């Protein structure tokens, strides 16, 4: 019975240690995020890149896969 008490105490100390280390990691990472955002803020709105038009790429892929027999009728966003 003495060993069960010692085992439970060791388990409790181990779990408490892991819990404390996890709290240190969580709050340390939050602090790091705040510091990095203050030191090197994200650049203001960067000029928007021209929208990529996938139609020519898809048409070429369909042409190669179907041997020129297939065609794209409609492209829509899901």
N, CA, C and O of each residue as an XYZ file, in Angstrom:
312
protein
N       0.822     -1.191      0.000
C       0.000      0.000      0.000
C       0.868      1.258      0.000
O       0.464      2.301     -0.514
N       2.044      1.151      0.572
C       2.956      2.284      0.644
C       3.405      2.694     -0.765
O       3.592      3.879     -1.045
N       3.575      1.700     -1.649
C       4.054      1.987     -2.992
C       2.986      2.692     -3.829
O       3.306      3.486     -4.714
N       1.733      2.399     -3.548
C       0.656      3.060     -4.298
C       0.649      4.552     -3.974
O       0.473      5.377     -4.870
N       0.836      4.901     -2.719
C       0.880      6.308     -2.320
C       2.039      7.040     -2.975
O       1.889      8.165     -3.453
N       3.203      6.386     -2.992
C       4.373      6.983     -3.628
C       4.142      7.141     -5.126
O       4.498      8.165     -5.709
N       3.546      6.127     -5.746
C       3.258      6.186     -7.179
C       2.276      7.291     -7.524
O       2.460      8.005     -8.509
N       1.235      7.433     -6.717
C       0.249      8.496     -6.952
C       0.873      9.876     -6.761
O       0.567     10.812     -7.499
N       1.756      9.993     -5.757
C       2.419     11.273     -5.540
C       3.326     11.622     -6.724
O       3.333     12.764     -7.183
N       4.082     10.652     -7.214
C       4.955     10.888     -8.362
C       4.122     11.246     -9.605
O       4.495     12.128    -10.377
N       2.996     10.553     -9.785
C       2.129     10.857    -10.918
C       1.587     12.277    -10.817
O       1.548     12.996    -11.816
N       1.171     12.685     -9.634
C       0.656     14.039     -9.442
C       1.716     15.099     -9.690
O       1.452     16.116    -10.332
N       2.929     14.853     -9.172
C       4.021     15.810     -9.393
C       4.364     15.880    -10.873
O       4.603     16.967    -11.399
N       4.392     14.746    -11.549
C       4.697     14.725    -12.980
C       3.655     15.454    -13.799
O       3.995     16.221    -14.700
N       2.376     15.220    -13.492
C       1.308     15.890    -14.231
C       1.325     17.391    -13.976
O       1.091     18.180    -14.891
N       1.595     17.782    -12.758
C       1.677     19.207    -12.426
C       2.859     19.858    -13.148
O       2.756     20.990    -13.619
N       3.965     19.149    -13.230
C       5.141     19.669    -13.936
C       4.829     19.866    -15.417
O       5.146     20.914    -15.980
N       4.215     18.877    -16.049
C       3.858     18.979    -17.467
C       2.875     20.126    -17.678
O       3.009     20.882    -18.640
N       1.902     20.264    -16.805
C       0.920     21.341    -16.915
C       1.601     22.710    -16.835
O       1.294     23.610    -17.617
N       2.518     22.859    -15.891
C       3.233     24.142    -15.752
C       4.091     24.437    -16.981
O       4.147     25.582    -17.430
N       4.755     23.430    -17.526
C       5.583     23.640    -18.715
C       4.705     24.017    -19.901
O       5.080     24.882    -20.692
N       3.555     23.390    -20.037
C       2.640     23.749    -21.123
C       2.150     25.188    -20.984
O       2.033     25.898    -21.983
N       1.866     25.622    -19.773
C       1.457     27.009    -19.573
C       2.576     27.963    -19.967
O       2.327     29.002    -20.577
N       3.815     27.604    -19.614
C       4.955     28.443    -19.992
C       5.072     28.521    -21.507
O       5.332     29.594    -22.051
N       4.886     27.411    -22.191
C       4.977     27.391    -23.658
C       3.862     28.231    -24.269
O       4.112     28.999    -25.199
N       2.641     28.102    -23.768
C       1.499     28.844    -24.326
C       1.691     30.340    -24.139
O       1.582     31.103    -25.099
N       1.973     30.764    -22.925
C       2.107     32.200    -22.681
C       3.389     32.759    -23.290
O       3.422     33.919    -23.700
N       4.435     31.953    -23.352
C       5.662     32.396    -24.010
C       5.448     32.611    -25.500
O       5.959     33.577    -26.066
N       4.695     31.719    -26.142
C       4.436     31.885    -27.572
C       3.534     33.085    -27.826
O       3.715     33.795    -28.815
N       2.566     33.319    -26.948
C       1.714     34.517    -27.104
C       2.546     35.789    -26.968
O       2.364     36.738    -27.731
N       3.452     35.807    -26.003
C       4.328     36.960    -25.810
C       5.220     37.159    -27.031
O       5.427     38.290    -27.473
N       5.744     36.075    -27.573
C       6.589     36.158    -28.758
C       5.813     36.717    -29.950
O       6.343     37.533    -30.703
N       4.581     36.292    -30.125
C       3.757     36.802    -31.222
C       3.529     38.296    -31.072
O       3.637     39.045    -32.043
N       3.215     38.732    -29.862
C       2.984     40.162    -29.622
C       4.253     40.961    -29.900
O       4.199     42.007    -30.548
N       5.391     40.475    -29.415
C       6.648     41.185    -29.631
C       7.017     41.259    -31.107
O       7.439     42.311    -31.588
N       6.863     40.166    -31.822
C       7.204     40.164    -33.241
C       6.282     41.108    -34.006
O       6.730     41.810    -34.912
N       5.006     41.131    -33.651
C       4.074     42.027    -34.341
C       4.378     43.496    -34.054
O       4.113     44.354    -34.896
N       4.927     43.795    -32.883
C       5.282     45.178    -32.580
C       6.590     45.575    -33.256
O       6.719     46.698    -33.743
N       7.554     44.667    -33.288
C       8.860     44.973    -33.864
C       8.800     45.003    -35.386
O       9.341     45.920    -36.004
N       8.165     44.036    -35.988
C       8.112     43.937    -37.441
C       6.663     43.762    -37.884
O       6.247     42.654    -38.219
N       5.892     44.848    -37.886
C       4.488     44.718    -38.287
C       4.382     44.303    -39.748
O       5.281     44.539    -40.554
N       3.286     43.696    -40.049
C       3.044     43.245    -41.411
C       2.958     44.461    -42.324
O       2.390     45.489    -41.955
N       3.513     44.337    -43.489
C       3.510     45.455    -44.438
C       2.075     45.856    -44.757
O       1.168     45.025    -44.772
N       1.894     47.137    -45.010
C       0.564     47.623    -45.373
C       0.130     46.931    -46.652
O       0.887     46.165    -47.248
N      -1.038     47.195    -47.046
C      -1.605     46.509    -48.208
C      -0.641     46.562    -49.389
O      -0.312     47.630    -49.906
N      -0.212     45.403    -49.787
C       0.678     45.292    -50.937
C      -0.198     45.365    -52.182
O      -1.344     44.916    -52.176
N       0.349     45.929    -53.237
C      -0.435     46.043    -54.459
C      -0.974     44.672    -54.831
O      -0.257     43.672    -54.819
N      -2.234     44.657    -55.155
C      -2.872     43.394    -55.498
C      -2.294     42.873    -56.812
O      -2.208     43.590    -57.809
N      -1.907     41.620    -56.777
C      -1.379     41.001    -57.986
C      -2.539     40.755    -58.939
O      -3.671     40.551    -58.500
N      -2.271     40.773    -60.215
C      -3.353     40.509    -61.149
C      -3.921     39.117    -60.909
O      -3.190     38.179    -60.592
N      -5.219     39.001    -61.062
C      -5.881     37.728    -60.807
C      -5.400     36.685    -61.805
O      -5.238     36.973    -62.991
N      -5.176     35.483    -61.318
C      -4.723     34.395    -62.171
C      -5.926     33.815    -62.894
O      -6.927     33.466    -62.269
N      -5.826     33.716    -64.185
C      -6.903     33.151    -64.986
C      -6.527     31.720    -65.341
O      -5.619     31.508    -66.144
N      -7.211     30.725    -64.757
C      -6.833     29.329    -64.994
C      -7.353     28.771    -66.312
O      -6.993     27.655    -66.686
N      -8.184     29.511    -67.017
C      -8.822     28.978    -68.220
C      -7.815     28.489    -69.260
O      -7.963     27.363    -69.735
N      -6.799     29.268    -69.644
C      -5.877     28.768    -70.668
C      -5.130     27.502    -70.236
O      -4.893     26.605    -71.044
N      -4.771     27.445    -68.973
C      -4.060     26.268    -68.468
C      -4.973     25.055    -68.506
O      -4.565     23.976    -68.935
N      -6.212     25.232    -68.058
C      -7.162     24.121    -68.053
C      -7.490     23.672    -69.470
O      -7.590     22.473    -69.731
N      -7.658     24.619    -70.385
C      -7.964     24.264    -71.771
C      -6.836     23.429    -72.371
O      -7.090     22.446    -73.068
N      -5.610     23.816    -72.104
C      -4.460     23.063    -72.625
C      -4.413     21.671    -72.005
O      -4.118     20.700    -72.703
N      -4.696     21.556    -70.717
C      -4.685     20.254    -70.047
C      -5.768     19.347    -70.615
O      -5.528     18.162    -70.843
N      -6.965     19.900    -70.848
C      -8.063     19.107    -71.405
C      -7.717     18.676    -72.828
O      -8.011     17.549    -73.228
N      -7.093     19.574    -73.589
C      -6.715     19.246    -74.964
C      -5.710     18.087    -74.985
O      -5.815     17.183    -75.814
N      -4.743     18.121    -74.071
C      -3.738     17.059    -74.026
C      -4.327     15.731    -73.544
O      -3.995     14.668    -74.069
N      -5.203     15.804    -72.543
C      -5.776     14.577    -71.996
C      -6.762     13.898    -72.937
O      -6.852     12.671    -72.964
N      -7.497     14.686    -73.703
C      -8.541     14.114    -74.556
C      -8.111     14.023    -76.014
O      -8.903     13.631    -76.870
N      -6.895     14.373    -76.296
C      -6.420     14.313    -77.671
C      -7.074     15.357    -78.563
O      -7.208     15.140    -79.767
N      -7.478     16.466    -78.003
C      -8.092     17.548    -78.769
C      -9.583     17.387    -78.975
O     -10.202     18.232    -79.621
N     -10.189     16.316    -78.441
C     -11.621     16.069    -78.642
C     -12.494     16.724    -77.571
O     -13.667     17.004    -77.820
N     -11.940     16.968    -76.391
C     -12.719     17.545    -75.307
C     -12.627     19.058    -75.300
O     -11.700     19.643    -75.860
N     -13.600     19.682    -74.658
C     -13.567     21.132    -74.526
C     -14.231     21.538    -73.214
O     -15.053     20.802    -72.669
N     -13.868     22.704    -72.722
C     -14.437     23.231    -71.491
C     -15.616     24.111    -71.859
O     -15.483     25.026    -72.671
N     -16.764     23.839    -71.270
C     -17.958     24.622    -71.560
C     -18.110     25.750    -70.546
O     -18.428     26.881    -70.912
N     -17.884     25.443    -69.286
C     -18.107     26.436    -68.246
C     -17.149     26.179    -67.082
O     -16.919     25.036    -66.685
N     -16.600     27.264    -66.548
C     -15.759     27.193    -65.358
C     -16.430     28.033    -64.288
O     -16.686     29.221    -64.487
N     -16.712     27.410    -63.152
C     -17.336     28.168    -62.067
C     -16.667     27.792    -60.753
O     -16.107     26.707    -60.599
N     -16.745     28.729    -59.812
C     -16.167     28.530    -58.504
C     -17.097     27.675    -57.667
O     -18.317     27.826    -57.731
N     -16.521     26.780    -56.883
C     -17.353     25.926    -56.016
C     -17.669     26.625    -54.735
O     -18.357     26.067    -53.880
